[in-house]
Amino acid sequence: MPQASDSYHHGDLRAACLRAARELLEEDGSAGLSLRAVARRAGVSATAPYRHYADRDALISAVAAEGYRELGGCLAAAHSSPATSDDLAAIAVAYVRFALDHPAMFRVMFAEPCDPSNEERVAATAALSEYVRGVVRSAFPGADPEVLATPVWALVHGLAFLHLDGKLDTSTPEVVAHQVRTAVHALLATSPVTSKAAAAAPEQAKA
């Protein structure tokens, strides 16, 4: 490990602290995450991280914001232009897969308290919320995205934590994908909002 010093000469201190924080998260979870531990891992003085992070909450918020952006990228990669319930299900699978591939990060993003006044975190969460509404808007043009986005996100988010906590079978990626797709299709099939949107779609196509 590099020797700690009062100055940082190895590149971007902020990025080094975030990288160290993520490494610690993957190894020990959030319980052992502190600015002092991050400084030790990054090989800088104990006070160096304070140049960018006022306290642990600020560091957690920065890590969470990075996670939100990465999650958004994974969802967009799963399907760039969702237009059907199958497309929506594929995005849901990607959401749960992200949680399983990055469990410590996911818990920091959604279970660890973060500073609500942190501009970076607020912007990242707002972008993710808007992405969910956009997906619903694309897949169900006749539905109100403000109404439907919440139950869709709640279902997928709940599935992510049920898988993380071992309440659902995670033995293979195929099993996980089947469980998520089945749940999403079941919700959409019973939702009066999506049923109305599906009925309206042919009429809109004629117009």
LUMKELO-704734 format. One record per residue (C-alpha): x negated, y, z; chain; residue number from 1; residue in one letter. Coordinates in steps of 0.02 Angstrom, whole numbers. Layout:
<pt X="X" Y="Y" Z="Z" chain="A" n="NUM" res="A"/>
...
end
This chain:
<pt X="0" Y="0" Z="0" chain="A" n="1" res="M"/>
<pt X="-67" Y="174" Z="-41" chain="A" n="2" res="P"/>
<pt X="-134" Y="275" Z="104" chain="A" n="3" res="Q"/>
<pt X="-10" Y="402" Z="173" chain="A" n="4" res="A"/>
<pt X="-58" Y="583" Z="151" chain="A" n="5" res="S"/>
<pt X="18" Y="756" Z="164" chain="A" n="6" res="D"/>
<pt X="25" Y="777" Z="-24" chain="A" n="7" res="S"/>
<pt X="87" Y="664" Z="-160" chain="A" n="8" res="Y"/>
<pt X="-23" Y="642" Z="-313" chain="A" n="9" res="H"/>
<pt X="54" Y="491" Z="-398" chain="A" n="10" res="H"/>
<pt X="197" Y="566" Z="-497" chain="A" n="11" res="G"/>
<pt X="373" Y="611" Z="-448" chain="A" n="12" res="D"/>
<pt X="394" Y="605" Z="-259" chain="A" n="13" res="L"/>
<pt X="584" Y="606" Z="-270" chain="A" n="14" res="R"/>
<pt X="586" Y="457" Z="-390" chain="A" n="15" res="A"/>
<pt X="458" Y="366" Z="-283" chain="A" n="16" res="A"/>
<pt X="567" Y="387" Z="-129" chain="A" n="17" res="C"/>
<pt X="722" Y="325" Z="-221" chain="A" n="18" res="L"/>
<pt X="626" Y="175" Z="-287" chain="A" n="19" res="R"/>
<pt X="562" Y="136" Z="-112" chain="A" n="20" res="A"/>
<pt X="737" Y="153" Z="-40" chain="A" n="21" res="A"/>
<pt X="807" Y="32" Z="-167" chain="A" n="22" res="R"/>
<pt X="670" Y="-94" Z="-133" chain="A" n="23" res="E"/>
<pt X="706" Y="-85" Z="53" chain="A" n="24" res="L"/>
<pt X="892" Y="-104" Z="21" chain="A" n="25" res="L"/>
<pt X="868" Y="-262" Z="-80" chain="A" n="26" res="E"/>
<pt X="754" Y="-336" Z="54" chain="A" n="27" res="E"/>
<pt X="842" Y="-288" Z="216" chain="A" n="28" res="D"/>
<pt X="1006" Y="-202" Z="175" chain="A" n="29" res="G"/>
<pt X="1048" Y="-26" Z="234" chain="A" n="30" res="S"/>
<pt X="1016" Y="-60" Z="419" chain="A" n="31" res="A"/>
<pt X="828" Y="-41" Z="398" chain="A" n="32" res="G"/>
<pt X="837" Y="107" Z="280" chain="A" n="33" res="L"/>
<pt X="765" Y="266" Z="352" chain="A" n="34" res="S"/>
<pt X="660" Y="411" Z="289" chain="A" n="35" res="L"/>
<pt X="514" Y="347" Z="391" chain="A" n="36" res="R"/>
<pt X="529" Y="173" Z="314" chain="A" n="37" res="A"/>
<pt X="542" Y="248" Z="141" chain="A" n="38" res="V"/>
<pt X="385" Y="352" Z="172" chain="A" n="39" res="A"/>
<pt X="289" Y="197" Z="224" chain="A" n="40" res="R"/>
<pt X="348" Y="100" Z="72" chain="A" n="41" res="R"/>
<pt X="307" Y="244" Z="-47" chain="A" n="42" res="A"/>
<pt X="136" Y="268" Z="32" chain="A" n="43" res="G"/>
<pt X="162" Y="450" Z="81" chain="A" n="44" res="V"/>
<pt X="162" Y="545" Z="243" chain="A" n="45" res="S"/>
<pt X="310" Y="528" Z="360" chain="A" n="46" res="A"/>
<pt X="364" Y="706" Z="322" chain="A" n="47" res="T"/>
<pt X="349" Y="698" Z="132" chain="A" n="48" res="A"/>
<pt X="526" Y="630" Z="96" chain="A" n="49" res="P"/>
<pt X="600" Y="779" Z="187" chain="A" n="50" res="Y"/>
<pt X="546" Y="889" Z="42" chain="A" n="51" res="R"/>
<pt X="690" Y="814" Z="-56" chain="A" n="52" res="H"/>
<pt X="806" Y="737" Z="75" chain="A" n="53" res="Y"/>
<pt X="861" Y="831" Z="229" chain="A" n="54" res="A"/>
<pt X="909" Y="671" Z="321" chain="A" n="55" res="D"/>
<pt X="957" Y="489" Z="297" chain="A" n="56" res="R"/>
<pt X="1131" Y="536" Z="235" chain="A" n="57" res="D"/>
<pt X="1056" Y="639" Z="95" chain="A" n="58" res="A"/>
<pt X="945" Y="494" Z="45" chain="A" n="59" res="L"/>
<pt X="1092" Y="373" Z="49" chain="A" n="60" res="I"/>
<pt X="1194" Y="493" Z="-58" chain="A" n="61" res="S"/>
<pt X="1054" Y="502" Z="-187" chain="A" n="62" res="A"/>
<pt X="1040" Y="312" Z="-193" chain="A" n="63" res="V"/>
<pt X="1229" Y="296" Z="-209" chain="A" n="64" res="A"/>
<pt X="1235" Y="425" Z="-349" chain="A" n="65" res="A"/>
<pt X="1104" Y="328" Z="-445" chain="A" n="66" res="E"/>
<pt X="1209" Y="172" Z="-421" chain="A" n="67" res="G"/>
<pt X="1367" Y="256" Z="-486" chain="A" n="68" res="Y"/>
<pt X="1276" Y="309" Z="-643" chain="A" n="69" res="R"/>
<pt X="1207" Y="135" Z="-672" chain="A" n="70" res="E"/>
<pt X="1378" Y="57" Z="-642" chain="A" n="71" res="L"/>
<pt X="1455" Y="176" Z="-768" chain="A" n="72" res="G"/>
<pt X="1324" Y="123" Z="-895" chain="A" n="73" res="G"/>
<pt X="1361" Y="-62" Z="-865" chain="A" n="74" res="C"/>
<pt X="1548" Y="-35" Z="-887" chain="A" n="75" res="L"/>
<pt X="1524" Y="63" Z="-1047" chain="A" n="76" res="A"/>
<pt X="1410" Y="-75" Z="-1113" chain="A" n="77" res="A"/>
<pt X="1543" Y="-206" Z="-1076" chain="A" n="78" res="A"/>
<pt X="1661" Y="-120" Z="-1198" chain="A" n="79" res="H"/>
<pt X="1632" Y="51" Z="-1273" chain="A" n="80" res="S"/>
<pt X="1809" Y="78" Z="-1341" chain="A" n="81" res="S"/>
<pt X="1937" Y="-19" Z="-1238" chain="A" n="82" res="P"/>
<pt X="2105" Y="-35" Z="-1324" chain="A" n="83" res="A"/>
<pt X="2186" Y="-191" Z="-1251" chain="A" n="84" res="T"/>
<pt X="2211" Y="-279" Z="-1086" chain="A" n="85" res="S"/>
<pt X="2074" Y="-402" Z="-1138" chain="A" n="86" res="D"/>
<pt X="1954" Y="-257" Z="-1157" chain="A" n="87" res="D"/>
<pt X="2004" Y="-193" Z="-986" chain="A" n="88" res="L"/>
<pt X="1975" Y="-367" Z="-913" chain="A" n="89" res="A"/>
<pt X="1801" Y="-371" Z="-990" chain="A" n="90" res="A"/>
<pt X="1759" Y="-206" Z="-904" chain="A" n="91" res="I"/>
<pt X="1827" Y="-276" Z="-740" chain="A" n="92" res="A"/>
<pt X="1713" Y="-426" Z="-756" chain="A" n="93" res="V"/>
<pt X="1565" Y="-309" Z="-782" chain="A" n="94" res="A"/>
<pt X="1614" Y="-213" Z="-625" chain="A" n="95" res="Y"/>
<pt X="1617" Y="-370" Z="-517" chain="A" n="96" res="V"/>
<pt X="1457" Y="-433" Z="-599" chain="A" n="97" res="R"/>
<pt X="1369" Y="-269" Z="-553" chain="A" n="98" res="F"/>
<pt X="1422" Y="-292" Z="-371" chain="A" n="99" res="A"/>
<pt X="1355" Y="-470" Z="-368" chain="A" n="100" res="L"/>
<pt X="1192" Y="-423" Z="-454" chain="A" n="101" res="D"/>
<pt X="1163" Y="-272" Z="-341" chain="A" n="102" res="H"/>
<pt X="1248" Y="-315" Z="-176" chain="A" n="103" res="P"/>
<pt X="1150" Y="-197" Z="-63" chain="A" n="104" res="A"/>
<pt X="1167" Y="-52" Z="-184" chain="A" n="105" res="M"/>
<pt X="1353" Y="-84" Z="-205" chain="A" n="106" res="F"/>
<pt X="1382" Y="-82" Z="-18" chain="A" n="107" res="R"/>
<pt X="1287" Y="81" Z="-3" chain="A" n="108" res="V"/>
<pt X="1394" Y="154" Z="-142" chain="A" n="109" res="M"/>
<pt X="1560" Y="105" Z="-66" chain="A" n="110" res="F"/>
<pt X="1539" Y="49" Z="115" chain="A" n="111" res="A"/>
<pt X="1402" Y="162" Z="182" chain="A" n="112" res="E"/>
<pt X="1453" Y="338" Z="236" chain="A" n="113" res="P"/>
<pt X="1385" Y="469" Z="118" chain="A" n="114" res="C"/>
<pt X="1380" Y="657" Z="131" chain="A" n="115" res="D"/>
<pt X="1538" Y="719" Z="41" chain="A" n="116" res="P"/>
<pt X="1456" Y="887" Z="14" chain="A" n="117" res="S"/>
<pt X="1312" Y="811" Z="-84" chain="A" n="118" res="N"/>
<pt X="1334" Y="884" Z="-259" chain="A" n="119" res="E"/>
<pt X="1245" Y="741" Z="-347" chain="A" n="120" res="E"/>
<pt X="1354" Y="610" Z="-264" chain="A" n="121" res="R"/>
<pt X="1514" Y="708" Z="-291" chain="A" n="122" res="V"/>
<pt X="1474" Y="730" Z="-476" chain="A" n="123" res="A"/>
<pt X="1432" Y="546" Z="-498" chain="A" n="124" res="A"/>
<pt X="1590" Y="485" Z="-412" chain="A" n="125" res="T"/>
<pt X="1696" Y="608" Z="-511" chain="A" n="126" res="A"/>
<pt X="1620" Y="544" Z="-673" chain="A" n="127" res="A"/>
<pt X="1659" Y="364" Z="-624" chain="A" n="128" res="L"/>
<pt X="1838" Y="409" Z="-578" chain="A" n="129" res="S"/>
<pt X="1861" Y="498" Z="-744" chain="A" n="130" res="E"/>
<pt X="1788" Y="347" Z="-834" chain="A" n="131" res="Y"/>
<pt X="1919" Y="234" Z="-754" chain="A" n="132" res="V"/>
<pt X="2058" Y="352" Z="-805" chain="A" n="133" res="R"/>
<pt X="1987" Y="359" Z="-981" chain="A" n="134" res="G"/>
<pt X="1985" Y="170" Z="-994" chain="A" n="135" res="V"/>
<pt X="2168" Y="161" Z="-940" chain="A" n="136" res="V"/>
<pt X="2211" Y="302" Z="-1060" chain="A" n="137" res="R"/>
<pt X="2131" Y="209" Z="-1206" chain="A" n="138" res="S"/>
<pt X="2202" Y="38" Z="-1166" chain="A" n="139" res="A"/>
<pt X="2377" Y="99" Z="-1124" chain="A" n="140" res="F"/>
<pt X="2410" Y="262" Z="-1217" chain="A" n="141" res="P"/>
<pt X="2592" Y="266" Z="-1160" chain="A" n="142" res="G"/>
<pt X="2549" Y="253" Z="-975" chain="A" n="143" res="A"/>
<pt X="2508" Y="391" Z="-852" chain="A" n="144" res="D"/>
<pt X="2322" Y="367" Z="-816" chain="A" n="145" res="P"/>
<pt X="2339" Y="453" Z="-648" chain="A" n="146" res="E"/>
<pt X="2469" Y="324" Z="-595" chain="A" n="147" res="V"/>
<pt X="2390" Y="167" Z="-667" chain="A" n="148" res="L"/>
<pt X="2205" Y="202" Z="-636" chain="A" n="149" res="A"/>
<pt X="2219" Y="185" Z="-447" chain="A" n="150" res="T"/>
<pt X="2297" Y="10" Z="-440" chain="A" n="151" res="P"/>
<pt X="2182" Y="-53" Z="-578" chain="A" n="152" res="V"/>
<pt X="2027" Y="12" Z="-489" chain="A" n="153" res="W"/>
<pt X="2090" Y="-51" Z="-321" chain="A" n="154" res="A"/>
<pt X="2115" Y="-225" Z="-391" chain="A" n="155" res="L"/>
<pt X="1944" Y="-235" Z="-473" chain="A" n="156" res="V"/>
<pt X="1858" Y="-156" Z="-324" chain="A" n="157" res="H"/>
<pt X="1943" Y="-277" Z="-205" chain="A" n="158" res="G"/>
<pt X="1891" Y="-423" Z="-314" chain="A" n="159" res="L"/>
<pt X="1712" Y="-362" Z="-308" chain="A" n="160" res="A"/>
<pt X="1709" Y="-362" Z="-118" chain="A" n="161" res="F"/>
<pt X="1802" Y="-528" Z="-105" chain="A" n="162" res="L"/>
<pt X="1667" Y="-605" Z="-212" chain="A" n="163" res="H"/>
<pt X="1528" Y="-517" Z="-117" chain="A" n="164" res="L"/>
<pt X="1596" Y="-575" Z="50" chain="A" n="165" res="D"/>
<pt X="1610" Y="-756" Z="-6" chain="A" n="166" res="G"/>
<pt X="1800" Y="-760" Z="-6" chain="A" n="167" res="K"/>
<pt X="1807" Y="-811" Z="-190" chain="A" n="168" res="L"/>
<pt X="1704" Y="-938" Z="-286" chain="A" n="169" res="D"/>
<pt X="1541" Y="-866" Z="-355" chain="A" n="170" res="T"/>
<pt X="1463" Y="-1032" Z="-407" chain="A" n="171" res="S"/>
<pt X="1442" Y="-981" Z="-589" chain="A" n="172" res="T"/>
<pt X="1463" Y="-822" Z="-691" chain="A" n="173" res="P"/>
<pt X="1598" Y="-911" Z="-791" chain="A" n="174" res="E"/>
<pt X="1701" Y="-948" Z="-635" chain="A" n="175" res="V"/>
<pt X="1687" Y="-767" Z="-579" chain="A" n="176" res="V"/>
<pt X="1737" Y="-702" Z="-750" chain="A" n="177" res="A"/>
<pt X="1889" Y="-817" Z="-757" chain="A" n="178" res="H"/>
<pt X="1948" Y="-763" Z="-586" chain="A" n="179" res="Q"/>
<pt X="1933" Y="-579" Z="-628" chain="A" n="180" res="V"/>
<pt X="2015" Y="-592" Z="-798" chain="A" n="181" res="R"/>
<pt X="2159" Y="-693" Z="-727" chain="A" n="182" res="T"/>
<pt X="2189" Y="-565" Z="-589" chain="A" n="183" res="A"/>
<pt X="2184" Y="-416" Z="-708" chain="A" n="184" res="V"/>
<pt X="2304" Y="-496" Z="-832" chain="A" n="185" res="H"/>
<pt X="2421" Y="-544" Z="-689" chain="A" n="186" res="A"/>
<pt X="2425" Y="-364" Z="-626" chain="A" n="187" res="L"/>
<pt X="2455" Y="-289" Z="-797" chain="A" n="188" res="L"/>
<pt X="2589" Y="-417" Z="-840" chain="A" n="189" res="A"/>
<pt X="2690" Y="-371" Z="-686" chain="A" n="190" res="T"/>
<pt X="2662" Y="-183" Z="-690" chain="A" n="191" res="S"/>
<pt X="2814" Y="-84" Z="-748" chain="A" n="192" res="P"/>
<pt X="2696" Y="55" Z="-802" chain="A" n="193" res="V"/>
<pt X="2597" Y="-56" Z="-921" chain="A" n="194" res="T"/>
<pt X="2754" Y="-144" Z="-982" chain="A" n="195" res="S"/>
<pt X="2828" Y="24" Z="-1030" chain="A" n="196" res="K"/>
<pt X="2666" Y="75" Z="-1115" chain="A" n="197" res="A"/>
<pt X="2659" Y="-88" Z="-1212" chain="A" n="198" res="A"/>
<pt X="2838" Y="-64" Z="-1270" chain="A" n="199" res="A"/>
<pt X="2801" Y="113" Z="-1324" chain="A" n="200" res="A"/>
<pt X="2645" Y="68" Z="-1423" chain="A" n="201" res="A"/>
<pt X="2737" Y="-2" Z="-1577" chain="A" n="202" res="P"/>
<pt X="2846" Y="154" Z="-1587" chain="A" n="203" res="E"/>
<pt X="2693" Y="266" Z="-1577" chain="A" n="204" res="Q"/>
<pt X="2611" Y="164" Z="-1715" chain="A" n="205" res="A"/>
<pt X="2764" Y="190" Z="-1828" chain="A" n="206" res="K"/>
<pt X="2758" Y="377" Z="-1798" chain="A" n="207" res="A"/>
end
